[in-house]
Amino acid sequence: MVEICTLKKELFEKILLKKNKPIAILGNGVSAHGLRKLFAKLDLRHIIYDQNPEKGENFTKDNVKNHEIIICSPSFLPHHPWIISARQNGLLCLSELDFASLWCDAPVVAITGTNGKTTITTFLTKLFNRCGVRAFCGGNLDRSLSELVATETLKSDDLVFCETSSFQAESSQLVRFTHLIWSNFAPNHLNVHKTIRRYFLAKYHLLACLREDAQIFCGQSICQWAHKFQVVIPEKVQVVTSKCDAKGTAFSDYPQRENFALIKKFCSMHNISSETVLMEAKNFQKPKYRLENMGIIQGNAYWNDSKCTNFAALDGALKNFPREKVIWIGGGQSKGEDLKNIIPLLKGKVEIALLIGETGIILADLLQKHKINAVYVESIENAINEIKKTCFLGKNIVFSPAFSSFDQFLNYIERGKFFEKCIFDLKFLHH
């Protein structure tokens, strides 16, 4: 039998006693993939439900009666009709993180923030392994916490770095993290959370998912927004400033400098010196599509920042080009932000905006009204053709969309790969 924390023993036994009824999984994505592996390991039956009929069954009122426990993928937030229906019928509702944590003996560190979660998570995992601690990463990545628990033999002296999204944070109630690193906060996912305050409170809910002795590390912006929303930040929270030397590392760009300061503070609490952190940072490469230099073609430098899906990330990207205006390729599916908020980010920094995706036409009209040169080109490929036709020279071509990729691509990775292909084709053409 899998060992678990004594505090979770009652729920653990309840799950095993309910084996006569299958567990319902809401959502057939990355989390469900990991849950299926964990269920196979635990010999638990399940049925997958999804709003896409090609991915799973419909969770009807009749189906509710067939279950006593449901596990929700991150896309199913507490106010989703299926979850409301389940609760009204007395079902136990758990998040994927909740369920996975039942079977995880290793301490789990929650890492959240609007921008930089994946970079922090992957770097800390590599650093701690280099320092002799068995460390793993999972969560809001290609590998869910469930899959990690199902495929690895985790021990109490290991460490799990868990990238945690606002959706996972809002839905979780049982998981107890040993540490929290909350890097930064800026408006995002307003199409789902509806207001900035609700988005903030979704992440703030992680403070209720910590052990009593947990250490908490936050960037300065967290306290600023907490004050604005009249939310109390506990006294034990360690607020880290953005002043940190990261030259010659993957953290030299904005906003990674503040993230690096958080990393160093977290490591100092685990007896890892600043010198060791800096040495590892110099050998570390950021995950792809984070303001990635694609090289120079016909005198122009191309940058692939497909991971940029919000205005704060765009602001961070453009701050890395302070001396001259850039050619900006942006647009995509709206995440609910007021488009007017993008104007001050672009004004004086963009020579021309080449706009793609669902927001492209509206954004082009808006920018032109504010005296920012803008052209709707519809697609990435058309943007590259426009650059070739205009014959720019000595420019930084910055693909930093600032919007979701879901209007034209499956995710930002597919979008980044397509931009990468366009640049490789351009290189071949002028080789």
C-alpha positions in Angstrom: 0.0 0.0 0.0 1.2 3.5 -0.9 2.4 5.4 2.2 0.7 8.8 2.8 0.7 11.6 5.4 -1.2 10.7 8.6 -3.3 13.9 8.2 -4.7 12.6 4.9 -5.3 9.0 6.1 -9.1 9.5 6.5 -9.5 10.6 2.9 -7.1 8.0 1.7 -9.2 5.2 3.3 -12.4 6.8 2.0 -11.1 6.6 -1.6 -10.1 3.0 -1.2 -13.4 2.1 0.4 -15.3 3.6 -2.6 -13.5 1.4 -5.1 -16.9 -0.1 -6.0 -17.7 3.1 -7.9 -15.3 4.5 -10.5 -13.8 8.0 -10.0 -14.9 10.6 -12.4 -12.2 12.7 -14.1 -13.4 16.0 -15.6 -11.3 17.1 -18.6 -9.2 14.9 -20.9 -5.9 16.7 -21.1 -2.4 16.6 -19.6 -3.8 16.1 -16.0 -6.0 13.2 -17.1 -3.1 11.6 -18.8 -1.2 11.6 -15.5 -4.2 10.5 -13.5 -4.8 7.5 -15.8 -1.2 6.4 -15.0 -1.7 6.9 -11.3 -5.0 5.1 -11.3 -3.4 2.1 -13.0 -0.7 2.1 -10.3 -3.4 2.2 -7.6 -5.8 -0.2 -9.3 -8.6 2.4 -9.3 -11.3 2.6 -11.9 -12.3 5.8 -13.6 -14.4 7.4 -16.3 -13.3 10.5 -18.2 -15.8 13.3 -19.0 -15.0 16.2 -21.4 -17.0 18.9 -23.0 -15.5 17.8 -26.3 -17.4 14.6 -27.2 -14.4 13.2 -29.0 -12.4 13.3 -25.7 -14.9 12.0 -23.2 -18.5 11.5 -22.1 -20.9 14.3 -21.2 -21.3 14.7 -17.4 -25.1 14.5 -17.1 -27.3 14.4 -14.0 -27.6 10.6 -14.6 -23.8 10.2 -14.7 -23.4 12.1 -11.4 -25.2 9.2 -9.7 -22.5 6.7 -10.8 -19.7 8.4 -8.8 -18.9 9.5 -5.3 -15.6 11.2 -6.1 -14.6 13.5 -9.0 -11.2 14.9 -9.8 -11.1 18.1 -11.8 -8.5 19.1 -14.4 -7.3 22.7 -14.0 -9.6 24.0 -16.7 -12.6 23.1 -14.5 -12.9 25.9 -12.0 -15.1 25.7 -8.8 -18.0 27.6 -10.5 -18.2 25.2 -13.5 -21.7 23.7 -13.8 -20.4 20.2 -13.7 -18.7 20.8 -10.4 -21.7 22.6 -8.9 -23.9 19.6 -9.9 -21.4 17.2 -8.4 -21.4 19.1 -5.1 -25.1 19.4 -5.0 -25.3 15.6 -5.2 -22.8 15.1 -2.4 -19.8 14.1 -4.4 -16.3 14.7 -3.1 -14.6 17.2 -5.5 -10.8 17.2 -5.6 -8.3 19.0 -7.9 -5.7 16.9 -9.7 -3.1 18.4 -7.4 -5.2 17.4 -4.4 -5.4 13.8 -5.5 -1.8 13.5 -6.5 -0.6 15.0 -3.2 -2.2 12.1 -1.4 0.4 9.7 -2.8 3.4 12.0 -2.7 5.9 11.5 0.1 8.3 14.2 -1.1 8.0 17.8 0.0 6.3 19.9 -2.8 7.3 23.5 -3.6 4.6 25.6 -5.3 5.9 28.0 -7.9 3.5 30.6 -9.3 3.4 34.0 -10.9 2.1 35.7 -14.1 5.4 35.4 -15.9 8.5 33.1 -15.4 7.0 30.1 -13.6 8.5 27.5 -16.0 11.9 29.1 -16.0 12.1 29.2 -12.2 10.8 25.6 -11.9 13.2 24.0 -14.4 16.2 26.0 -13.2 15.7 25.1 -9.5 15.2 21.4 -10.4 18.5 21.3 -12.3 20.3 23.3 -9.6 19.2 21.1 -6.7 20.0 17.9 -8.6 23.5 19.4 -9.3 23.8 20.1 -5.6 23.1 16.5 -4.7 19.3 16.7 -3.9 17.0 14.4 -5.9 14.7 17.0 -7.4 11.8 16.7 -9.8 9.5 19.1 -11.6 5.9 18.8 -12.5 2.5 20.5 -12.3 1.5 23.0 -14.9 4.0 21.5 -17.3 4.0 18.7 -19.8 4.3 16.4 -16.8 1.5 16.7 -14.2 2.1 16.0 -10.5 -0.1 12.8 -11.0 2.2 11.5 -13.7 5.3 12.3 -11.6 3.9 10.4 -8.6 2.9 7.5 -10.9 6.2 7.1 -12.6 8.8 8.0 -9.9 9.5 6.5 -6.5 9.4 9.7 -4.5 11.0 9.8 -1.0 10.8 12.1 1.9 14.3 13.5 1.3 13.5 14.3 -2.4 12.1 17.6 -3.5 9.3 18.4 -6.1 9.1 21.8 -7.7 5.5 22.2 -8.9 4.6 24.9 -11.3 1.1 26.0 -10.3 -1.3 28.0 -12.4 -4.1 30.3 -11.1 -6.6 27.6 -12.2 -4.8 24.9 -10.1 -4.4 27.3 -7.2 -8.1 28.3 -7.1 -9.4 24.7 -7.3 -7.1 23.1 -4.7 -7.9 22.6 -1.1 -6.2 19.4 0.2 -2.6 19.8 -1.1 -0.1 21.2 1.5 3.0 22.7 0.0 6.2 23.1 2.0 7.2 26.3 0.3 5.6 29.0 -2.0 7.5 31.1 -4.5 5.2 33.7 -6.0 7.3 35.6 -8.5 5.1 38.4 -9.9 1.6 39.5 -10.7 0.0 41.4 -13.6 -3.4 41.2 -15.3 -3.9 37.9 -17.1 -6.6 35.3 -17.8 -9.4 37.8 -17.4 -11.5 36.0 -19.9 -11.8 33.2 -17.3 -11.4 35.0 -13.9 -13.4 38.1 -15.2 -11.7 40.6 -12.9 -8.1 41.3 -11.9 -9.0 40.9 -8.2 -10.4 37.5 -8.8 -7.3 36.5 -10.7 -5.2 37.7 -7.8 -7.4 35.9 -5.2 -7.1 32.7 -7.2 -3.3 32.8 -6.7 -3.6 34.1 -3.2 -5.6 30.9 -2.4 -2.2 29.1 -2.4 -1.5 30.6 1.0 -4.3 28.4 2.3 -2.6 25.4 0.7 0.6 25.6 2.8 1.9 23.7 5.8 2.0 25.8 8.9 5.8 25.9 8.8 6.0 26.7 5.1 8.3 29.4 3.8 6.9 32.0 1.4 8.9 34.1 -1.1 7.3 36.9 -3.1 8.3 39.5 -5.6 7.5 43.2 -4.9 4.5 43.3 -7.2 2.6 40.9 -5.0 2.6 43.3 -2.1 1.6 46.2 -4.3 -1.4 44.4 -5.7 -2.3 43.0 -2.3 -2.4 46.5 -0.9 -4.5 47.7 -3.8 -7.0 44.9 -3.1 -6.8 45.3 0.7 -5.6 41.7 1.1 -3.3 40.8 4.0 0.2 39.4 3.2 1.4 37.4 6.2 4.3 38.8 8.2 6.5 35.8 7.5 6.4 36.3 3.8 9.9 37.2 2.5 9.6 39.9 -0.1 12.5 40.0 -2.5 13.6 43.1 -4.4 14.5 43.1 -8.1 18.1 44.3 -7.5 20.2 41.3 -8.5 23.2 40.8 -10.7 22.4 38.3 -13.4 24.7 39.5 -16.2 25.9 36.7 -18.5 23.0 34.4 -17.5 19.5 33.5 -18.8 18.1 35.8 -16.1 19.7 39.0 -17.4 16.5 40.1 -19.2 13.5 41.7 -17.6 11.5 40.3 -15.7 13.8 37.4 -15.1 16.1 39.5 -12.9 13.6 39.6 -10.1 12.9 35.9 -10.6 16.7 35.3 -10.2 16.6 37.3 -6.9 13.8 35.0 -5.6 15.8 32.0 -6.7 18.9 33.2 -4.8 16.9 33.9 -1.7 15.2 30.5 -1.8 18.5 28.8 -2.3 20.2 30.6 0.6 17.6 29.1 2.9 18.7 25.7 1.7 22.4 26.4 2.1 23.2 26.9 -1.5 25.6 29.8 -2.0 25.0 32.7 -4.4 28.2 31.7 -6.2 26.8 28.2 -6.9 23.5 29.7 -8.1 25.3 32.1 -10.4 27.6 29.4 -11.8 24.7 27.2 -12.6 22.8 30.1 -14.1 25.6 30.8 -16.6 25.2 27.3 -17.9 21.4 27.3 -17.9 19.3 27.9 -21.0 15.8 29.2 -20.7 13.0 27.1 -22.0 12.3 27.8 -25.7 10.3 30.7 -27.0 11.1 33.1 -24.3 12.6 36.1 -26.2 14.9 33.6 -28.0 17.4 35.1 -30.4 16.9 33.5 -33.8 19.9 35.2 -35.4 20.5 37.9 -38.0 19.1 37.6 -41.5 19.8 40.3 -44.1 20.9 42.7 -41.3 17.8 42.2 -39.1 17.7 40.4 -35.8 14.8 38.1 -35.2 13.4 37.3 -31.7 11.0 34.5 -30.9 8.9 35.3 -27.8 5.9 33.1 -28.5 5.5 32.4 -24.8 4.4 36.0 -24.4 0.7 35.7 -23.8 -0.1 38.9 -21.8 0.7 42.6 -21.7 3.1 42.3 -18.8 5.2 39.8 -20.7 5.2 42.2 -23.7 6.3 45.1 -21.5 9.1 42.9 -20.2 10.2 42.0 -23.7 10.2 45.5 -25.1 12.2 46.8 -22.1 15.1 44.8 -23.5 15.3 47.1 -26.5 15.7 50.5 -25.0 17.8 52.2 -27.6 15.7 51.9 -30.8 12.3 51.1 -32.0 11.5 47.6 -33.0 9.3 45.9 -35.6 6.7 44.2 -33.5 4.7 41.1 -34.5 1.7 40.6 -32.2 -1.9 39.6 -31.7 -3.9 36.5 -31.1 -6.8 35.5 -29.0 -7.9 37.9 -26.3 -7.6 36.9 -22.6 -9.9 39.7 -21.5 -7.5 42.6 -21.0 -8.6 46.1 -22.1 -6.8 46.6 -25.4 -6.2 50.3 -24.5 -3.7 49.2 -21.9 -1.3 48.1 -24.6 -0.9 51.6 -26.0 1.6 53.0 -23.5 3.7 49.8 -23.8 4.1 50.3 -27.6 4.2 54.1 -27.9 7.7 55.3 -28.7 9.0 51.7 -28.8 7.5 50.3 -32.0 8.3 51.5 -35.5 5.5 49.4 -37.0 3.2 46.8 -35.6 2.4 43.8 -37.8 -0.8 42.3 -36.3 -2.2 38.8 -36.5 -5.0 36.7 -35.2 -8.5 37.5 -33.8 -7.5 40.7 -32.2 -5.5 41.9 -35.2 -8.1 44.0 -37.0 -9.4 45.8 -33.9 -5.9 46.3 -32.6 -4.7 47.8 -35.9 -7.5 50.3 -35.8 -6.8 51.2 -32.2 -3.1 51.7 -32.7 -3.6 53.9 -35.7 -5.9 56.1 -33.8 -3.1 56.6 -31.3 -0.5 57.5 -34.0 1.2 54.1 -33.9 2.0 52.7 -37.3 0.1 49.4 -37.5 -0.9 46.9 -40.3 -3.2 43.9 -40.0 -1.5 41.0 -41.8 -3.6 38.1 -40.4 -0.8 35.5 -40.1 2.8 35.0 -39.0 3.7 34.0 -42.5 2.2 37.2 -43.9 4.1 39.3 -41.3 7.4 37.8 -42.5 6.4 38.5 -46.1 5.6 42.1 -45.2 9.1 42.5 -43.6 10.7 41.1 -46.8 8.7 43.5 -48.9 9.4 46.5 -46.9 13.2 45.8 -46.9 14.0 46.8 -43.3 17.7 46.9 -42.4 19.4 46.7 -39.0 16.1 46.2 -37.1 15.0 44.0 -34.2 12.0 42.0 -35.4 10.3 41.0 -32.1 7.6 38.3 -32.2 6.1 38.8 -28.8 2.3 38.3 -29.3 0.9 39.4 -26.0 -2.2 37.3 -26.6 -3.2 33.6 -26.4 -2.3 31.3 -29.3 -5.6 29.4 -29.3 -7.2 31.3 -32.2 -4.6 29.9 -34.7 -2.6 27.2 -32.8 -3.0 24.5 -30.2 -0.6 26.3 -27.8 2.2 28.8 -27.7 4.7 26.0 -28.4 3.1 25.2 -31.8 3.0 28.9 -32.5 6.7 29.3 -31.6 7.6 26.4 -33.8 5.8 27.9 -36.7 7.5 31.2 -36.3 10.8 29.3 -36.0 10.0 27.5 -39.3 9.3 30.8 -41.0 12.7 32.1 -39.9 14.5 29.0 -41.0 12.8 29.2 -44.4 13.9 32.9 -44.6 17.5 31.9 -43.7 17.5 29.2 -46.4 16.2 31.6 -48.9 19.1 34.0 -48.3 21.8 31.5 -47.6 
